[in-house]
Amino acid sequence: FIEKDLSLQFLDNTPNVIPNAYWHQELPTGEKVFKMTLGVSVLYAPFFFMAHVYALLTGSVTNGFSTPYQLSIGLSGVFYACMGLLILRKLLRKYYSEKEVAITLLIVCFGTNLYNYASKEAALSHAFSFFLFSALLWVNYKWHQHPTLKKSLVLGCIAGLIILIRPTNIVVLLLVLLYGIVDGHSIKAKLRFLFYHKKQVLVFVLTLIVVLLPQFLYWHKITGSWLVYTYGNEKLYLLQPHIAEVLFSFRKGWLIYTPVMIFALVGISFIKGQARDYIVAIVVFMLINSYVISSW
């Protein structure tokens, strides 16, 4: 919207470009492509445009990186983290008391990395993912209560954005697919439910694809290929996962630096009532997601 050059060729021709402002990769064929998929940019957009209008009206530098943009994008992380907490509260209140939910939200906000990603590093993808995961869980709950085409559309948009933010987040679809499955009988019931509401399922799938489409169009416009690997030498080593290090190392061990989640893991076995609909979905999602993270 500012440089009007998706090919990023202006980086070769423009002096005084802010160092490291554009996180891109140069392919062996010479094209420059953004390293990250465009999901975060979509959620940035309202805050970017507000900052851009403000910069134009006040005579600030309109290069996308001056103070108005920095403040606005920083506030976007705060906004999405707060929205994620509010949506998560709505879902948890379906199963637990106000006191239990309040304590849980305080722990999630201040006992995990969420506070960091809503403040110091608010421009990174994590607060945005937290918002979308909360939204997915809420709409998924409502969709299973009464599937409609509108809810299918919203669910597809949310799932598509989650994948656009980080492609490996595609495993989040397991939370939708496995919700409500607790035993063999519930598997059959879930299959019947999905077949009976096949129109809504089709709308969900088509919407998800449409949301992903701009990314493929961008890659095709720049490189001529519909699918482009933009992470250089970074890869998934699926046969060499570092599970123990991801969970317990002093480098970035999850349970070392977020020990409160030990209680969350143990607590899965104590889930009762209607909330049991999530047990299989959560366990399978966590196992596969942890494996993928450990292989990166």
N, C-alpha and C positions, 0 to 999 in steps of 0.2 A: 504493500500500500504506500510505501514511502520511496523505496528505490525502484520499484516497478521492474524488477529483473529476477525472476525465479531461477534463472540459470546461474546467478551469483557471479557472472562475469565482471560486474562492476568492481569486484574486489581486486581485480588485476589492474584496473584503470583509475581507481580513485585513491588519491593520496590521503593520509591522515585517517584511515579507517580505524575505528576503535579496536585495539588488539583483542582477539578472541571473542569478539561480539557475535560472530556467526559460527555456530558449532556445526561444521560441515566436514564431509569427506570428499577427497578428490579421487575419482575412480581411475583405474588404469587407462581407460579410454579418454580421460581428460575432463569429463564432466564433473561439475561440483554439485553435490546433493546434500541436503540437510541430513545430519546423522539421525536425528530423532524423528519419529512419526509425528503427525500434526495435531494429536489430541489435545495437548496442553495449550497449543495456540488457539484452538477453538474456545477453550474456557477462558483464556486470556482476553479474547476479543472484546467483550463489552468494556473491560477495564482499559484496554489499549485505546479504544475509540474515544472513551471519555477523556483520557489523558491527552489524546491528539487534539480534540476539540479545545480543551483547556489551553494547551500549548499554543494553538493558533490564535486564540482570543487574547492571550496575555503576552504574546511575543516571545515565548520561550523557544528554545532550540527544538525543532520538530524532526529530530533524527531517530526517534524511537527509543533513545537511551538517556535522555536528559532527566532531570529531577522529577517532573510530573509523571513521566512514564514509570520511573523506578518506584515512586510512592504508590502509584495506582496498581502496578503489578504486584507489589508487596502486599497491598491490602486485599488483592484477589485471593491470596493464600489464606489470609485471616478469614475472609468471607466464606470460602468453600469449606474450611475446617469447621467453622461455626454451623454452617448449614448441614454438614455431615453429622455433627453431634445432635442437632435438632431432629433430623430424620431418624437417626438411630434411637433417640428417645421415644419417638412415636412407635417404632417397632417393638422396643423392649417393653413398653407399657402394655402391650397386648398380652404379656406373659408374667410380668413382675410388678411389684409395688413401686410407688413413687420413690420411696426411700432407697430401695435396692437399685433402681435405675439411676438415681442421683449419684450414689456411691460408685456405680459402674462407670458412669460418664466422667466423673472426676478422675478415676484411675486411668481410663483410656486417654484423657486429655493430658494429665500431668505425670502419669506413670509409664508412658511410652514415648516414642520419638515424635508423636503428633505435635506436641507443643513446639518443638524445634522447627518442624516443617510448616508451622503456622506463624512463625515469627522470624527467626534468624535466617532460615532458608525457605521462605515462603514462596519463592518463584519456582522451586523445583516441583516435580510432578506428584509428590507424595500426598499433600493435602487434597489435591484434585482427585486422586485415586480414592482417598478415604471418603470424600463426598459421594463419588459415583458408586462405590461399593455399598455405602449405606443406602443410597437411592435404589440400587438394584435389589437389595434385600427387602426394602419396603414395598416396591412395586411388584416384586415377585410374590410377596405375601398377598397383596391385594389381587393380583392376577389369578392366583390359585383359589382365592375365595370366590371370585366371579370373573372369568376371563371375558374380556371384551376386545374389540378391534382397537379401540383407543388405548387401552392398557397395553396391548401387544405392541402397538406403535411406540409407546413411551419406553417399554422394556427393551425393545430392539435398539432404540436410540441410545439408551444408557449403556447397554452391552457393547454397542459399536464404539462409543466414546472410550470405554474402558480399554478396549483392544487398541484403539488409536493412540492412547497415551503410552501404552507399553504392550507390544504384541504378545509377550509371554503371559499377559493377563488373560489370555483366551481361556485359561483354565477356570476362570470365574464362572463360566457357563455351567460348570458342574453343580454350582449352588442352585441353579435353576432346574437343571435336569434331575438332580437327586433329591430335591426338596420333597418331603413327605414320605420318602422311602425308609421304612424301619424294619421290614421283614419281607419274606417271600410274597405274602399276600398283597402287601402295599406296592410291590413292583408291578404286579398284574394290574392293580387298580390305577397306578400312574400311567401305564401304557394305554389303558382304556380311556383315561382322562385326556391324554394327549391326542389320541385318535379321534375322540368325540369332538374335540376342539381344534381339529386340524386346520381350519381356516385361520384361527387366531395364531396357531403355531407358524403357519406360512407367512402371515403378516410380520410376525416377529423376525423370522429368518430374512425375509426380503428387506425389511427396514435396516437390520444389522448390516447387510451387504451394501445398501445404499449409503449408509454412514461411512463405510470403509472406502467407498468408491473414489472420493477425492484424492486419497493417498495414492491409489493405483494410477489415476489420471496424471497426478504430478510426476510420478516416476516415469510414466510413459512419455510425457511431454519433454522431460529433460534428457532421458536416456534412450527412448525408443523401446524400453522393456517395461512390462507391466509389474514385474516384481524385481526389486533391487535390494541387495544386502549392503547396508550402509554402516556396518560396525567394524569394518576393516579386519584386523587380526583378532578381534574379540569374538569368541565362539562359545557354543554350548558343547561341553565335553560330557555327554550323557553316560559314557562308560567309566568316567572318573569323577564321580560326585564327591564333594567335600562336606558331607552331612555333619560330621562331628564338629568340624571347624566353624561351620555356619551357626551351629547351635551353641557351642561352648568356648570358642577361641577368644583370646583377649584382643584379637585384631578387630573383629566385628561380630562376635558371638551374640546371637539374639538373646539367649537366656542369661548371658552374663550381664548385658547392659539393659535388658528389660526383664528383670527377674520376676516381676509381678505376673508375667504371662505363664509362669509355672503353675500358678493357681488356676489360671484360665484353662490350661491343658488338663489338669487334674479334674477340674470342675465339669468337663464334658461328660464324664461318667456319672455325674449326679443330676444331669438334666432330667426334668420330669414333666408330665403333662403334655400339652400341645407343643411345647418347645422341642419335644423329642423329634419332631419332623425335621429338625436341622442336623441331628447327630451324624447320620451317615454322610450327608453332604459336606459337613464341616471336616470330618475326619479324612474323607477321600480327597477333598480339596487341599487340605493342609499337607497331606502326604505327598501328593503330586507337585504342589507348588513349592514345597521345601526341596524336593528332588531337583526341580528345574533351577531354583536359585542356587542350590549346591553345585550344579553342573556348570554355572556361568563363570 
